Amino acid sequence: MDILLDDIPRLQSLYQFQLKKYDLNNLDNYKLLEQMEKEKNIKNIGEDLPIVFIGDSAFYGPDEVRNKLEPAIKRYAKQRMIIKKDTSVVKKQDSFEVETGKIYLYYFYQPACPECNRAEVLLNGLSRKYPNLIVYRYNILEDTNKIFYEGLAEMRNIPDDKRLIVPAIFVGDDYLIKEIPSGEIESLIKKYSDGSPRLDVLSISTAEKNIIKRFTKFSLLGVILAGFLDGINPCAFATIIFFISYLLFMGRKKRIIIVMSISFILAVFLCYLAIGLGAYVLLNTLVAIKIIGRIIFLGFGVFAIILGVLSLYDYFVARTGKTNKMILQLPLIVKQRIHKEIKEKTDLGGIIIGSFIAGIFISFLEFGCTGQVYFPTITFVVSRANLGLKPFFLLLIYNIMFILPLIIIAIVAGIISQDSVANFLSKRIPVIKFMTAILFFVLGILLLLS
């Protein structure tokens, strides 16, 4: 559908015409497509999308639309067949066609968004309860859907700071954003029990200009604060602290811990930057990645809980003064052998790769929790070549601030040396064992919850 983003707004600025969109995921629209092809006697029916009808002509796929649409518009413009330019974002309510009994609900979501997952389950249940409820789903990461959302928001005069936030639903004149209680949705369904209007007609160029206009109002300070606040991520904190704690516990050198931290943080930074530059198609694999990620974090969490239990046991043993009886204080020959094997299996290369992969998983799993006004708007605008480097610069600033909390944690870890940890432990073994147990319990719970 990129052709709708590239050529249609440009053509709308040059010629006077109205654009009406139909979602072919709707069976009625698909039947309408077949009916139009039959009525217009289209001989060479294509299969590629998008499909554009103008007059008696039909164009299939991006290449054909890009090459043939403008000449056709010029031809019909000369014949005065295109006489009115659409200056509204969406047609007024009384121009919508209401199909008796059918309730059209427009749902906007983002992959990996916990609130969206819950809303999805709710909508599935409502669809089963109300057969006349037709739900259209729009991934907010796709620019065409951002434009559609913006158009619906403009028609309803939704404040700028509420736009492009998900989950969001639109039914007729009404909408719900962020908070979507089942009772309120059912109230809307009952309100429109006789049928609700379709919301398919949209002036793309106007909605796109609104998003860009909102972007121009973003201040550098606002982007900095948004990135930093979004970067305060408990799951990412728990993961990097777990790695650092484990490496310190195993006696790894400060250099290894710093390298691990850099690898982890770099993965998070690159993932968010790639998504911001338009690589959101990678998120199509989110379902599989979430399953794998949950298994990995489940393992981390269980391991952390086990270490917490062992540390708590050692705390009680250490209080009696029998430190040689501590479980995590093994006989020298056994400890040396374990350390040797672990160091062989967690060499520098393995640590770099492992922490980098963990950073990727964290990025995908937590992506749905990032700021929903700044990030979607910046990612939309960054693809517009005529805006210069400012969008890319702000995206870069946002991502740098996003990883700043992780950098702070890594710096603190870098200050801590292996020798200082050993000396501190030797003097305060009971206290440290207790604090270590608490740390591992907290990390374990956070990882399990993530």
Phi and psi in degrees as a GROMACS rama.xvg file:
@    title "Ramachandran Plot"
@    xaxis  label "Phi"
@    yaxis  label "Psi"
@TYPE xy
-60.7518  -26.5652  ASP-2
-60.2227  -33.104  ILE-3
-67.0781  -27.1425  LEU-4
-84.1689  -34.4721  LEU-5
-85.331  -55.6335  ASP-6
-93.412  -39.4726  ASP-7
-59.0281  -49.7532  ILE-8
-58.909  -39.0335  PRO-9
-64.507  -44.0473  ARG-10
-66.7842  -34.9727  LEU-11
-65.8818  -28.0544  GLN-12
-77.4986  -16.8338  SER-13
-102.27  -32.3692  LEU-14
-127.695  159.517  TYR-15
-97.9712  108.496  GLN-16
-157.649  160.449  PHE-17
-108.492  144.031  GLN-18
-114.905  129.946  LEU-19
-121.757  127.828  LYS-20
-103.968  144.019  LYS-21
-130.219  131.13  TYR-22
-87.7787  114.461  ASP-23
-74.5567  -5.70671  LEU-24
-69.6237  -16.9778  ASN-25
-85.8163  124.633  ASN-26
-59.7564  -37.4912  LEU-27
-61.9162  -40.1136  ASP-28
-68.0207  -36.3213  ASN-29
-65.3434  -40.3103  TYR-30
-65.424  -36.7891  LYS-31
-62.8986  -40.1026  LEU-32
-58.3823  -47.6018  LEU-33
-62.6745  -38.8296  GLU-34
-65.2642  -42.8737  GLN-35
-65.3983  -40.3304  MET-36
-62.5008  -36.7855  GLU-37
-72.5792  -45.5751  LYS-38
-65.5854  -36.2527  GLU-39
-88.1515  1.67211  LYS-40
53.9048  48.1748  ASN-41
-71.6453  119.027  ILE-42
-85.5377  -42.9076  LYS-43
-100.714  81.7392  ASN-44
-77.7412  122.638  ILE-45
-93.2116  172.895  GLY-46
-116.781  -14.367  GLU-47
-79.4715  156.067  ASP-48
-114.946  153.127  LEU-49
-78.4302  166.678  PRO-50
-116.56  128.729  ILE-51
-122.172  127.427  VAL-52
-106.858  134.904  PHE-53
-145.538  119.896  ILE-54
60.822  -126.893  GLY-55
-99.1035  11.23  ASP-56
-105.622  152.967  SER-57
-138.471  135.84  ALA-58
-122.975  135.374  PHE-59
-117.874  128.06  TYR-60
85.5127  158.42  GLY-61
-58.1518  -43.1607  PRO-62
-64.9762  -47.0491  ASP-63
-67.6205  -39.7114  GLU-64
-63.4483  -44.4786  VAL-65
-64.7384  -36.5969  ARG-66
-85.4296  -30.4835  ASN-67
-112.875  -16.4892  LYS-68
-67.3818  -48.0441  LEU-69
-62.8917  -44.7806  GLU-70
-58.5154  -36.7897  PRO-71
-67.275  -40.7596  ALA-72
-62.5712  -42.4404  ILE-73
-60.0262  -42.0527  LYS-74
-64.2303  -46.0954  ARG-75
-72.3697  -30.0568  TYR-76
-63.7493  -40.7457  ALA-77
-64.6732  -31.6726  LYS-78
-83.466  5.64368  GLN-79
58.801  30.5295  ARG-80
-83.6581  -21.2437  MET-81
-107.282  104.805  ILE-82
-117.391  -9.18041  ILE-83
-136.136  131.644  LYS-84
-95.193  131.614  LYS-85
-79.137  112.483  ASP-86
-102.83  0.385309  THR-87
-100.526  159.987  SER-88
-73.0091  -45.2127  VAL-89
-138.151  147.348  VAL-90
-58.9513  152.305  LYS-91
-64.1509  159.021  LYS-92
-56.2342  -38.4156  GLN-93
-71.9931  -6.7376  ASP-94
-93.922  -5.37013  SER-95
-78.8198  148.105  PHE-96
-91.8066  120.195  GLU-97
-100.652  122.811  VAL-98
-95.8237  119.876  GLU-99
-53.476  126.153  THR-100
87.7309  -19.3066  GLY-101
-91.3081  128.266  LYS-102
-109.952  116.203  ILE-103
-97.902  119.217  TYR-104
-116.05  127.779  LEU-105
-107.461  117.093  TYR-106
-115.839  125.357  TYR-107
-110.905  132.817  PHE-108
-141.515  173.146  TYR-109
-136.605  135.299  GLN-110
-57.3481  143.409  PRO-111
71.5698  10.9714  ALA-112
-88.5866  114.537  CYS-113
-57.2103  -42.6268  PRO-114
-63.0436  -35.0836  GLU-115
-68.6617  -39.7746  CYS-116
-59.7809  -41.4293  ASN-117
-67.6599  -42.3723  ARG-118
-62.9579  -36.6326  ALA-119
-61.6192  -44.9058  GLU-120
-61.528  -42.5679  VAL-121
-62.0773  -44.4432  LEU-122
-65.6517  -37.002  LEU-123
-61.564  -42.4051  ASN-124
-65.7118  -40.6686  GLY-125
-66.6295  -34.8973  LEU-126
-64.5262  -35.8216  SER-127
-72.4783  -35.1593  ARG-128
-75.454  -36.3828  LYS-129
-118.361  93.8729  TYR-130
-60.7989  -22.9873  PRO-131
-84.4959  1.16846  ASN-132
-86.1048  119.569  LEU-133
-110.037  117.395  ILE-134
-105.124  123.334  VAL-135
-101.068  131.148  TYR-136
-110.62  134.689  ARG-137
-132.639  120.701  TYR-138
-77.0227  117.545  ASN-139
-67.7015  -13.2206  ILE-140
-72.5634  -20.2776  LEU-141
-85.8351  131.937  GLU-142
-60.545  -37.5675  ASP-143
-60.0822  -36.7023  THR-144
-75.1393  -32.5066  ASN-145
-62.1285  -40.9537  LYS-146
-64.6841  -43.6027  ILE-147
-61.5965  -46.0959  PHE-148
-57.0366  -47.4167  TYR-149
-59.6533  -40.5743  GLU-150
-63.0858  -44.3905  GLY-151
-64.262  -39.8056  LEU-152
-66.1879  -38.995  ALA-153
-64.4541  -41.1801  GLU-154
-63.0623  -29.9648  MET-155
-99.5672  5.36918  ARG-156
56.1523  40.5678  ASN-157
-71.218  134.866  ILE-158
-56.6998  149.248  PRO-159
-57.3895  -37.1802  ASP-160
-75.1151  -1.69648  ASP-161
-106.974  -9.43857  LYS-162
-79.9874  146.87  ARG-163
67.6429  11.0794  LEU-164
-85.5776  137.724  ILE-165
-122.778  157.296  VAL-166
-72.4276  154.259  PRO-167
-147.605  143.232  ALA-168
-130.665  148.762  ILE-169
-128.965  129.277  PHE-170
-136.151  115.734  VAL-171
56.4114  -126.953  GLY-172
-84.9079  -5.89345  ASP-173
-103.579  160.116  ASP-174
-154.268  157.121  TYR-175
-133.353  132.475  LEU-176
-127.938  132.63  ILE-177
72.7536  -64.0924  LYS-178
-93.8041  117.845  GLU-179
-128.604  77.3161  ILE-180
-69.8546  146.811  PRO-181
-62.0391  -36.6493  SER-182
-62.2376  -39.1811  GLY-183
-70.9964  -37.5647  GLU-184
-65.3007  -43.7325  ILE-185
-64.0694  -33.2991  GLU-186
-62.7839  -40.3056  SER-187
-66.8632  -40.3983  LEU-188
-61.0637  -41.8866  ILE-189
-69.711  -35.3862  LYS-190
-61.7118  -38.5909  LYS-191
-104.5  33.4077  TYR-192
-61.8967  -26.244  SER-193
-83.3825  -3.19533  ASP-194
124.2  146.259  GLY-195
-122.952  155.308  SER-196
-74.9077  153.189  PRO-197
-72.9694  150.704  ARG-198
-121.641  49.9438  LEU-199
-94.2099  -14.8525  ASP-200
-92.4112  125.076  VAL-201
-148.533  134.006  LEU-202
-88.0906  101.558  SER-203
-62.0172  -43.4456  ILE-204
-62.21  -39.5374  SER-205
-66.2267  -44.9635  THR-206
-63.5569  -40.3253  ALA-207
-63.2777  -41.6609  GLU-208
-63.0648  -34.7731  LYS-209
-64.179  -41.7286  ASN-210
-64.1984  -44.5873  ILE-211
-64.9029  -38.7107  ILE-212
-62.1884  -41.0383  LYS-213
-64.8527  -36.7621  ARG-214
-61.9006  -39.1235  PHE-215
-65.0174  -18.3967  THR-216
-86.0324  -9.74499  LYS-217
-67.5837  130.296  PHE-218
-94.5927  156.411  SER-219
-60.1529  -41.3632  LEU-220
-63.1675  -39.366  LEU-221
-63.0143  -42.5338  GLY-222
-65.825  -40.4857  VAL-223
-61.1624  -48.0257  ILE-224
-65.5924  -40.9589  LEU-225
-62.9743  -44.296  ALA-226
-63.3035  -42.8941  GLY-227
-66.2921  -44.7065  PHE-228
-65.9121  -38.9126  LEU-229
-66.5978  -26.2476  ASP-230
-77.3383  -11.3414  GLY-231
-78.6378  85.5056  ILE-232
-116.545  106.764  ASN-233
-56.7269  -36.9153  PRO-234
-66.8249  -44.9431  CYS-235
-65.5363  -39.8321  ALA-236
-59.7098  -47.1252  PHE-237
-61.0422  -39.7903  ALA-238
-67.7641  -49.3109  THR-239
-68.9239  -35.7932  ILE-240
-67.1729  -37.0261  ILE-241
-61.6358  -46.9697  PHE-242
-59.4863  -47.2704  PHE-243
-62.4748  -45.8178  ILE-244
-61.8131  -41.9856  SER-245
-66.0801  -43.5745  TYR-246
-66.8022  -38.6445  LEU-247
-63.8198  -41.5483  LEU-248
-62.2883  -36.4065  PHE-249
-85.6312  3.69689  MET-250
78.0336  24.5486  GLY-251
-75.0141  150.169  ARG-252
-71.7584  159.503  LYS-253
-58.8876  -36.0783  LYS-254
-60.306  -40.4833  ARG-255
-65.1534  -41.3642  ILE-256
-64.9642  -40.4176  ILE-257
-65.2018  -43.6648  ILE-258
-62.1548  -42.88  VAL-259
-60.4324  -44.6762  MET-260
-62.5662  -43.6235  SER-261
-61.7675  -43.4182  ILE-262
-62.485  -45.2255  SER-263
-63.3423  -48.9168  PHE-264
-66.1109  -38.4562  ILE-265
-62.28  -39.4023  LEU-266
-62.4211  -44.4447  ALA-267
-61.7621  -45.6366  VAL-268
-61.8202  -48.3781  PHE-269
-65.8025  -37.1779  LEU-270
-63.614  -48.3246  CYS-271
-68.0859  -35.2075  TYR-272
-66.2387  -42.0769  LEU-273
-62.8702  -43.0378  ALA-274
-62.6591  -41.9594  ILE-275
-64.0573  -30.2342  GLY-276
-85.8544  3.98151  LEU-277
111.159  5.69321  GLY-278
-87.2969  32.8683  ALA-279
-67.2345  -13.0178  TYR-280
-62.2544  -22.2917  VAL-281
-60.9894  -25.264  LEU-282
-74.9505  -4.85427  LEU-283
-64.6546  -19.2419  ASN-284
-93.3362  11.0613  THR-285
-60.9782  -35.5795  LEU-286
-60.5726  -49.1998  VAL-287
-66.1487  -41.7171  ALA-288
-64.5371  -37.6798  ILE-289
-64.1179  -38.4082  LYS-290
-65.0108  -47.2302  ILE-291
-63.2941  -43.7412  ILE-292
-60.9711  -40.3895  GLY-293
-65.4293  -37.6358  ARG-294
-63.6207  -44.5219  ILE-295
-62.8369  -48.088  ILE-296
-70.0256  -28.2303  PHE-297
-62.8561  -43.2983  LEU-298
-62.8048  -45.2267  GLY-299
-59.039  -44.8306  PHE-300
-63.6783  -45.7421  GLY-301
-62.4767  -42.4253  VAL-302
-61.9595  -41.3271  PHE-303
-65.4356  -40.2007  ALA-304
-63.039  -41.8143  ILE-305
-60.9261  -45.3759  ILE-306
-61.8595  -35.5531  LEU-307
-64.6378  -43.0395  GLY-308
-63.138  -45.1078  VAL-309
-64.4748  -39.7068  LEU-310
-65.9601  -37.9041  SER-311
-65.5823  -39.6092  LEU-312
-62.2354  -43.9855  TYR-313
-63.5408  -30.6675  ASP-314
-60.7615  -47.5764  TYR-315
-66.4325  -37.1134  PHE-316
-66.249  -43.6844  VAL-317
-64.2341  -30.4438  ALA-318
-65.1402  -24.8614  ARG-319
-83.6925  -7.64044  THR-320
88.4022  -0.632906  GLY-321
-94.8757  66.4156  LYS-322
-64.3417  -23.1549  THR-323
-72.0481  -10.082  ASN-324
-93.805  -3.18292  LYS-325
-66.3704  139.89  MET-326
-64.9979  -41.1913  ILE-327
-83.5355  8.86037  LEU-328
-117.775  78.1955  GLN-329
-76.7545  162.085  LEU-330
-53.1287  146.629  PRO-331
-53.0937  -46.9388  LEU-332
-65.5423  -38.4795  ILE-333
-69.9168  -43.0098  VAL-334
-61.5673  -42.3059  LYS-335
-62.8728  -40.2228  GLN-336
-66.7012  -43.6717  ARG-337
-62.5704  -46.824  ILE-338
-60.0894  -38.1553  HIS-339
-64.0842  -46.3433  LYS-340
-67.4922  -41.3323  GLU-341
-64.7609  -41.2317  ILE-342
-66.3468  -32.4649  LYS-343
-69.1477  -36.7233  GLU-344
-85.9941  -17.7831  LYS-345
-120.136  52.6967  THR-346
-69.8593  178.475  ASP-347
-57.5509  -45.1106  LEU-348
-62.5535  -42.5814  GLY-349
-64.5302  -39.3073  GLY-350
-65.4726  -42.3897  ILE-351
-61.8929  -48.7348  ILE-352
-64.8892  -45.711  ILE-353
-62.0408  -44.8277  GLY-354
-69.648  -33.4758  SER-355
-66.0764  -44.6988  PHE-356
-62.8574  -41.5441  ILE-357
-60.6271  -39.6169  ALA-358
-62.8905  -37.5334  GLY-359
-64.5229  -46.6568  ILE-360
-60.2206  -44.1313  PHE-361
-58.5158  -44.0824  ILE-362
-60.1295  -47.155  SER-363
-68.4077  -42.2322  PHE-364
-67.0249  -34.2761  LEU-365
-100.93  3.4953  GLU-366
-60.3855  -37.6594  PHE-367
-66.7164  -10.6476  GLY-368
-98.5942  3.77099  CYS-369
-77.9392  167.737  THR-370
-56.1982  133.825  GLY-371
-105.372  3.02356  GLN-372
-105.092  -50.5186  VAL-373
-70.7186  -54.2334  TYR-374
-62.6229  -48.902  PHE-375
-61.0422  -38.5532  PRO-376
-66.9639  -44.79  THR-377
-63.6142  -42.7376  ILE-378
-65.1425  -30.7033  THR-379
-70.5855  -47.0397  PHE-380
-72.0464  -29.4388  VAL-381
-64.008  -20.6328  VAL-382
-86.2035  -2.23397  SER-383
-91.9198  108.285  ARG-384
-64.4368  -25.7873  ALA-385
-81.5485  5.76958  ASN-386
-103.793  6.85088  LEU-387
72.4693  -152.868  GLY-388
-93.8463  -5.29068  LEU-389
-58.7568  -45.5844  LYS-390
-59.731  -43.0587  PRO-391
-64.9411  -39.2749  PHE-392
-61.8909  -45.7765  PHE-393
-67.3953  -35.5836  LEU-394
-62.7921  -41.1786  LEU-395
-64.1552  -44.963  LEU-396
-61.1898  -44.84  ILE-397
-57.5462  -45.6024  TYR-398
-70.7053  -35.5295  ASN-399
-63.8652  -44.4498  ILE-400
-67.8886  -29.6624  MET-401
-63.9194  -36.4453  PHE-402
-92.7239  -3.8627  ILE-403
-57.3002  -43.9437  LEU-404
-58.3969  -37.4473  PRO-405
-67.4408  -37.849  LEU-406
-62.8474  -40.6284  ILE-407
-60.5062  -43.9411  ILE-408
-62.1827  -42.2253  ILE-409
-64.6984  -39.0603  ALA-410
-64.034  -44.044  ILE-411
-60.2516  -41.9515  VAL-412
-64.9261  -35.2725  ALA-413
-67.6439  -27.9807  GLY-414
-70.6289  -30.2138  ILE-415
-77.9133  123.258  ILE-416
-99.04  158.778  SER-417
-61.8148  -41.2725  GLN-418
-65.6346  -41.9192  ASP-419
-64.2678  -37.3453  SER-420
-64.2931  -43.1251  VAL-421
-63.7445  -44.6796  ALA-422
-64.4671  -41.9478  ASN-423
-63.8069  -41.7997  PHE-424
-63.6419  -43.2668  LEU-425
-63.3895  -29.1674  SER-426
-89.8207  -23.4977  LYS-427
-133.403  47.5437  ARG-428
-57.6067  -50.7094  ILE-429
-59.4485  -46.4559  PRO-430
-63.1684  -44.7743  VAL-431
-64.7505  -39.1425  ILE-432
-61.8079  -41.1732  LYS-433
-66.2784  -46.4124  PHE-434
-64.0233  -38.0188  MET-435
-63.4283  -41.4476  THR-436
-60.7255  -46.0685  ALA-437
-60.1605  -44.3192  ILE-438
-59.0102  -48.7179  LEU-439
-67.33  -35.3529  PHE-440
-63.8123  -45.4962  PHE-441
-63.2576  -46.6009  VAL-442
-62.6377  -42.2721  LEU-443
-60.4646  -44.3442  GLY-444
-64.3654  -44.1036  ILE-445
-61.1929  -42.7648  LEU-446
-67.5953  -39.4224  LEU-447
-66.5451  -40.3413  LEU-448
-68.416  -30.4495  LEU-449
